[in-house]
Amino acid sequence: MRTRALLLTICLASAGLAAPAAGAQTRPRSAAEIAKHAIPATVTILNIDSRGDTVALGSGFLVSGDGIIVTNYHVMTGAASAVVVLSDGERFSRVSGLDGDKDIDVALIKIPGAALPFLTTSTTLPPVGSKVTVVGSPMGLAATVTDGVVSSRRVVEGRELLQMTAPISHGSSGGPVMDERGNVIAISTLYLDSGQSLNFAVPVRYAVGLMRQRPKAKTLAAVFGSGPAATATNALSERRGTPAQRLPVPAATANPRRDVFGVYEGLMQEYCDAPTSWAGAPDRATLIIGSGDIGWLIAGRVGDKDLNTPFNVSRVQSNAEGRVALGFGAAVLDGYQTDDGIYVDLRMGDTDTCTTHRAAMQWTLTSFPLSQSVGLYDVTAHTFYYEDDKITGQPIDFTGEAAVVVAKDSVFIDVHLKNERLGDVGVTWGGSVAADGSFALAFRSKDGSVGELTGSVLSGRLVARWKNAWKDGTYIAGDLVANRR
């Protein structure tokens, strides 16, 4: 699916690919505490070649909530496709390559995720004798935890390696090596059969260095293919073959709407004009835009098929001339209103074979059946303010809007609430939803507070218990009810 490259371009810009904060954990933790935190963010990777055979099995770990994974280069070598399996058994077969360094043995790959568990990193290696904890999938046994100490720090063929006593085996490669505070300091890489407790890891600072270069998403073959000729061929295999047949470019409307809020369905297409000409097959896309800069961009259908994890809308602008700007994290897409929707045409990163690389997105206003829970909701929340777990003052009523996506076994909720006395509150949730529509989600608000939303959403009605807590121990808690428009 060619639109994957476009979505990953948006995703990388949204994430900023900044290195995860070093030293985020400040107190020593037990191996059990570290394991509990690390296992959900550690993955098993199956490397699949062009014939469909599994040629390698390794480990990796998430370093961002939107699906960036660090592993070893040798785990991904020759991959035409891959499967990433989370510790709870959830599988991702839509895997892209970001970057890699064969000599250092570090690789970055990407799965289409949101609100995923991830680990923080530290570019400072601990001194010899310090305790370390390792998580991986040796021999395919996922979520295996071992511990040991740092034995030495060595330079081998121009790269630094961390030697440790923590046991690793075939399949452990790419897994996180963590210090006493639970920060990833290195990546499990190799062990020597001829000796005891001779295990080695690559410092994670090499991966942090790759991330800071803001790599562009490519096919796995383009990043980890077996040679330059094969890499070029594989990278273009999805896009060659027929003259470009691009989506028609609609005219701008002569009567711009005052706002662009609503639910849209449409198509997304990646294409090239020079020096060669090709166009990918259009992909389905859904766009939800609400007031208060809330909303979601979803590639594929909503419901029971072809869902890509939504990208959160962070900014929405539309002026009197009908021009439109949509923000997705750090990325901003420019376009204009049409008579029945929105059109965006944007320049993408140049490739070796395409100097005029663009993508078009065309959406039409629509409305889903009420039996589906996708859309914009009107929200009311009846809450109380708590200090020392005691209600303080009178009830506080919020009103606002929510953008909601429910598809397969996931729910994504973006809410903007207002209260005259307390001002605005913006919260974004994402997580699992049961068949009956029930969910229990943790979140971090845009003002830095944390909390939870527990309830259910079904057939256009959302009912939940909401709690929003601040660092000083105060919090708001109460009931939230939302009905789809």
C-alpha positions in Angstrom: 0.0 0.0 0.0 1.8 3.1 -1.3 0.0 5.5 1.0 1.9 3.9 3.9 4.9 6.0 2.8 2.9 9.2 3.0 1.5 8.2 6.4 4.9 7.4 7.8 6.2 10.7 6.5 3.4 12.4 8.5 4.1 10.2 11.5 7.8 10.9 11.5 7.3 14.6 11.3 4.7 14.3 14.0 7.0 12.4 16.3 9.8 14.7 15.4 12.1 11.7 15.8 13.8 13.4 18.8 15.7 11.0 20.9 13.7 9.7 23.8 14.6 11.6 27.0 17.7 10.2 28.6 17.5 9.4 32.3 13.8 9.7 32.5 13.8 7.2 35.3 15.8 8.6 38.3 15.6 6.0 41.0 17.1 2.4 41.0 14.5 -0.3 40.3 14.5 -4.0 41.0 14.8 -6.4 38.1 11.1 -7.3 38.6 10.1 -3.7 38.3 12.2 -3.1 35.2 10.8 -6.3 33.6 7.2 -5.3 34.3 7.8 -1.9 32.6 9.9 -3.3 29.7 8.1 -6.4 28.6 5.0 -4.6 27.0 7.5 -2.4 25.0 9.7 -5.4 23.8 8.7 -7.1 20.5 9.5 -10.3 18.6 10.5 -9.7 14.9 10.1 -12.3 12.1 12.2 -11.5 9.0 10.4 -12.8 5.8 12.2 -13.0 2.5 10.8 -12.5 -1.0 9.8 -16.1 -1.2 7.7 -15.8 1.9 10.1 -17.8 4.1 11.0 -16.8 7.6 14.8 -16.3 7.4 15.5 -14.7 10.8 13.9 -14.3 14.2 15.0 -11.5 16.6 13.9 -9.0 19.2 13.4 -5.3 19.3 11.9 -2.5 21.4 9.6 0.4 20.9 11.1 3.9 21.5 8.0 5.9 20.6 4.3 5.6 21.1 3.7 5.8 17.4 5.6 2.6 16.6 9.3 3.3 16.0 11.3 0.1 16.9 15.0 -0.3 17.5 16.7 -3.7 16.6 19.9 -5.1 15.1 20.6 -4.7 11.4 21.4 -8.4 11.1 17.8 -9.2 12.3 16.5 -7.3 9.3 19.0 -8.2 6.6 17.4 -9.3 3.3 13.8 -8.6 4.6 11.1 -8.3 2.0 8.5 -8.1 4.7 8.3 -8.7 8.4 5.9 -9.5 11.2 6.2 -7.7 14.6 4.6 -9.4 17.6 3.9 -7.5 20.8 4.2 -9.2 24.2 0.4 -9.6 24.4 0.2 -11.4 21.1 -0.9 -8.4 18.9 0.7 -8.7 15.5 1.7 -6.1 12.9 2.5 -7.2 9.3 2.7 -3.6 7.9 6.3 -2.9 8.7 8.4 -0.2 7.1 12.2 0.5 7.2 13.5 3.8 8.5 17.3 3.5 8.6 20.1 1.1 9.5 23.9 0.8 9.9 25.2 -2.6 8.8 28.7 -2.0 10.3 27.4 -0.9 13.7 24.5 -3.4 13.5 21.7 -1.1 14.4 18.3 -0.8 12.6 15.2 1.3 12.8 11.8 0.0 11.7 8.2 1.3 12.0 4.8 -0.2 12.6 1.5 1.8 12.3 0.8 2.3 16.0 -0.5 5.0 18.4 -0.4 5.1 22.2 2.0 2.1 22.3 4.1 1.4 25.3 7.7 2.5 24.8 11.1 2.7 26.6 13.2 5.7 27.4 16.9 5.6 26.5 20.2 6.8 28.1 23.3 7.6 26.0 25.5 7.2 29.1 26.9 3.7 29.7 27.1 2.6 33.3 30.5 1.8 34.9 31.8 -1.8 34.9 30.2 -3.8 37.7 26.8 -2.1 37.3 23.7 -4.3 37.1 21.8 -4.6 33.8 18.5 -6.3 32.9 17.9 -7.8 29.4 14.5 -8.6 27.8 14.2 -10.6 24.5 12.9 -13.6 22.6 15.7 -16.2 22.8 14.7 -19.2 20.6 11.4 -17.5 20.1 10.5 -17.5 23.8 9.0 -14.0 24.0 9.3 -11.8 27.1 12.3 -13.7 28.5 14.2 -11.7 31.2 17.8 -12.2 32.3 20.1 -10.0 34.4 23.8 -9.6 35.1 26.5 -7.0 35.3 28.6 -4.9 33.0 31.8 -6.9 32.5 33.7 -4.4 30.3 33.5 -1.7 27.6 35.4 -2.6 24.4 36.1 -1.2 21.0 36.0 -3.9 18.3 36.6 -2.9 14.7 36.0 0.7 15.4 32.7 0.4 17.3 32.1 0.3 21.0 30.5 -2.8 22.6 29.2 -3.4 26.0 30.3 -6.7 27.5 27.9 -8.2 30.1 27.2 -11.4 32.0 23.4 -11.2 31.4 22.8 -14.4 29.2 21.4 -14.0 25.7 20.8 -16.6 23.0 19.6 -16.9 19.4 16.6 -14.6 19.1 17.7 -12.2 21.8 19.4 -10.0 19.2 17.8 -6.6 19.1 16.4 -6.7 22.6 16.8 -3.9 25.2 19.6 -3.9 27.8 18.6 -1.6 30.7 20.4 0.0 33.5 19.3 0.0 37.2 16.7 2.8 36.4 15.1 1.0 33.6 16.5 3.1 30.8 17.8 1.4 27.7 21.5 1.8 27.4 22.3 -0.9 24.8 21.0 -3.4 22.2 21.7 -7.1 22.6 23.8 -8.2 19.7 25.9 -11.3 20.0 27.3 -14.0 22.3 30.3 -16.3 22.2 29.6 -20.1 22.4 33.2 -20.7 23.2 33.2 -18.9 26.5 31.0 -18.4 29.6 29.0 -15.2 30.1 30.6 -13.6 27.1 27.7 -11.5 25.8 27.8 -8.2 23.9 25.5 -5.3 23.2 25.7 -2.2 21.0 25.3 1.1 22.9 21.9 2.6 22.1 23.4 6.0 21.4 24.1 4.7 17.8 20.4 4.3 17.3 19.7 7.7 18.8 22.1 9.1 16.3 20.2 7.6 13.4 16.9 8.9 14.8 18.2 12.4 14.9 18.8 12.3 11.2 15.0 12.1 10.7 15.0 9.1 8.3 12.3 8.8 5.7 10.1 5.7 5.6 10.9 3.2 2.9 10.1 -0.4 2.1 12.1 -3.0 4.1 13.8 -4.1 1.0 15.0 -0.6 0.2 16.7 -0.3 3.6 17.8 -3.9 4.3 18.0 -5.5 0.8 21.0 -7.6 -0.2 22.5 -5.2 -2.8 22.2 -1.8 -4.5 20.5 -3.2 -7.6 18.1 -5.4 -5.6 17.4 -2.4 -3.3 16.4 -0.1 -6.2 14.3 -2.8 -7.9 12.5 -3.8 -4.7 11.9 -0.2 -3.6 10.0 0.5 -6.9 8.4 -2.9 -7.5 5.0 -1.7 -6.1 5.0 1.5 -8.3 6.3 0.5 -11.7 4.5 -1.0 -14.7 1.9 1.4 -16.0 1.7 5.0 -17.1 0.6 7.3 -14.3 -3.2 7.6 -13.8 -3.6 10.2 -11.2 -6.7 11.2 -9.4 -8.4 14.2 -11.0 -7.6 17.5 -9.4 -10.9 19.1 -8.2 -11.5 22.9 -8.4 -11.5 25.1 -5.4 -15.0 26.0 -4.2 -16.4 29.5 -5.1 -18.4 29.5 -1.8 -16.1 28.5 1.1 -17.7 27.2 4.2 -17.1 29.1 7.4 -15.4 26.1 9.0 -14.3 22.6 7.9 -15.5 20.6 10.8 -17.1 17.2 10.0 -16.4 13.7 8.9 -14.9 13.0 5.5 -14.3 10.0 3.3 -12.0 9.9 0.3 -8.9 8.8 -1.4 -5.1 9.2 -0.9 -2.6 8.6 -3.7 1.2 8.8 -4.0 2.6 9.6 -7.4 5.7 10.8 -9.3 5.9 13.2 -12.3 9.7 13.3 -13.0 11.9 11.9 -14.2 9.7 8.8 -14.5 6.0 8.8 -14.3 4.0 6.5 -12.1 1.0 6.6 -9.7 0.1 4.3 -6.9 -3.4 2.8 -6.6 -5.6 5.1 -4.5 -6.2 4.1 -0.9 -9.3 4.7 1.1 -9.0 7.3 3.8 -11.2 8.8 6.5 -10.7 12.3 8.1 -12.5 13.5 11.2 -12.1 17.2 12.1 -13.7 18.9 15.2 -13.4 22.2 16.9 -10.7 22.7 19.5 -8.1 21.1 17.1 -9.3 17.6 17.6 -9.7 14.8 15.1 -8.1 11.8 13.4 -6.8 10.8 10.0 -7.3 7.1 9.2 -5.9 5.3 6.2 -8.1 2.4 5.1 -11.6 1.7 6.0 -13.1 2.1 9.5 -15.1 -0.8 10.8 -13.7 -4.3 10.4 -11.2 -3.9 7.5 -7.9 -2.3 6.6 -7.5 0.0 9.6 -4.2 1.8 10.0 -3.7 3.4 13.4 -5.1 7.0 13.2 -2.9 10.1 13.2 -4.1 12.7 15.6 -5.1 16.1 14.2 -3.2 18.7 16.1 -4.2 22.0 14.3 -7.0 23.0 12.0 -7.0 26.3 10.0 -9.4 27.5 7.3 -9.7 31.1 6.0 -12.3 33.1 4.2 -10.7 32.2 0.8 -11.2 28.5 1.5 -7.6 27.6 2.0 -7.0 24.9 4.6 -4.1 23.8 6.7 -4.2 20.5 8.7 -1.6 19.8 11.4 -0.4 16.3 12.4 2.2 17.0 15.1 5.1 18.8 13.5 3.7 18.2 10.0 1.3 20.7 8.3 -0.5 19.8 5.1 -1.8 22.7 2.9 -4.9 22.5 0.6 -8.2 24.1 -0.1 -11.9 23.5 0.2 -13.8 22.0 -2.7 -17.6 22.1 -3.3 -18.1 19.0 -1.2 -14.9 18.5 0.8 -11.2 19.2 1.0 -8.2 18.6 -1.4 -4.5 18.5 -0.4 -1.5 18.1 -2.7 1.8 18.0 -0.9 5.5 17.5 -1.8 7.2 14.5 -0.3 10.8 13.7 0.1 12.9 13.1 -3.0 14.0 9.5 -3.8 16.7 8.3 -6.0 14.3 7.6 -8.9 11.8 10.4 -8.4 12.6 14.1 -8.1 9.0 15.2 -8.2 7.5 13.0 -5.6 4.0 14.1 -4.4 0.8 12.9 -2.8 -2.8 13.9 -3.2 -5.6 13.5 -0.7 -9.2 14.2 -1.6 -12.1 14.0 0.9 -15.9 14.4 0.7 -18.1 15.2 3.6 -20.1 12.2 4.7 -21.9 10.6 7.6 -21.5 7.0 8.9 -24.5 4.9 10.0 -25.4 5.3 13.6 -24.5 1.7 14.2 -20.9 2.6 13.8 -19.2 4.7 16.5 -16.9 6.6 14.2 -17.5 10.4 14.1 -17.9 13.6 16.1 -19.7 13.6 19.5 -21.2 16.3 21.7 -19.9 15.8 25.2 -21.0 16.7 28.7 -19.0 15.9 31.8 -20.4 16.4 35.4 -17.3 16.4 37.7 -16.0 17.3 41.1 -12.7 18.9 42.1 -10.7 16.8 44.7 -8.0 17.8 47.2 -6.6 15.1 49.5 -9.3 12.8 48.0 -12.0 15.0 49.3 -14.5 16.9 47.2 -13.9 20.7 47.3 -16.5 23.2 46.2 -19.5 22.7 43.9 -19.9 20.3 40.9 -18.1 21.4 37.8 -19.8 20.9 34.4 -17.8 20.7 31.2 -19.1 20.8 27.7 -17.3 20.1 24.4 -16.7 17.8 21.5 -15.0 14.5 20.9 -13.6 12.8 17.8 -14.0 9.0 18.1 -12.7 6.0 16.1 -13.7 2.4 16.9 -12.3 -0.3 14.6 -11.3 -3.9 15.1 -10.2 -4.1 18.8 -9.0 -0.5 19.2 -10.6 2.8 20.2 -9.2 6.3 19.8 -10.8 9.3 21.5 -9.8 12.9 21.2 -11.7 15.3 23.5 -11.8 19.1 23.9 -13.8 20.3 26.9 -14.6 23.8 28.2 -15.5 25.3 31.6 -15.9 29.0 32.2 -13.9 28.9 35.5 -11.3 26.2 34.7 -10.8 26.9 31.0 -10.1 24.3 28.3 -9.0 20.7 28.7 -7.7 18.6 25.9 -7.2 14.9 26.2 -6.3 12.1 23.7 -6.8 8.4 24.5 -6.0 5.3 22.5 -6.1 1.6 23.5 -8.0 -1.7 23.4 -11.8 -2.0 23.3 -13.8 -5.2 24.0 -16.5 -6.7 21.8 -19.1 -5.1 23.9 -17.6 -1.6 23.5 -16.0 -1.4 27.0 -12.6 0.1 27.5 -10.1 1.2 30.2 -7.7 3.8 28.9 -4.8 5.8 30.5 -3.9 9.2 29.1 -1.8 12.3 29.4 -3.5 15.6 28.9 -2.2 18.4 26.8 -1.6 20.4 30.1 0.7 17.6 31.4 -1.8 16.0 33.8 -2.5 12.2 33.7 -5.5 10.1 34.3 -7.9 7.5 33.1 -11.1 7.0 31.2 -13.2 3.8 31.9 -16.5 3.1 30.2 -18.0 2.0 26.9 -18.9 3.2 23.4 -21.5 1.6 21.3 -23.7 2.7 18.4 -23.0 6.4 18.7 -23.1 6.7 22.5 -20.2 7.0 24.9 -20.5 6.7 28.7 -17.5 6.8 30.9 -15.9 7.7 34.3 -13.3 10.3 33.8 -10.4 11.2 36.1 -7.7 13.9 35.5 -4.9 14.3 38.0 -2.1 16.8 38.5 1.3 16.5 40.1 0.2 18.3 43.3 -2.2 15.5 44.1 -5.4 17.4 43.1 -7.7 15.9 40.5 -11.0 16.2 38.7 -13.2 13.1 38.6 -16.7 12.5 37.3 -19.1 11.2 34.7 -18.7 11.8 31.0 -21.5 11.3 28.4 -21.2 11.8 24.7 -23.7 11.3 21.8 -22.7 11.2 18.2 -24.0 13.9 16.0 
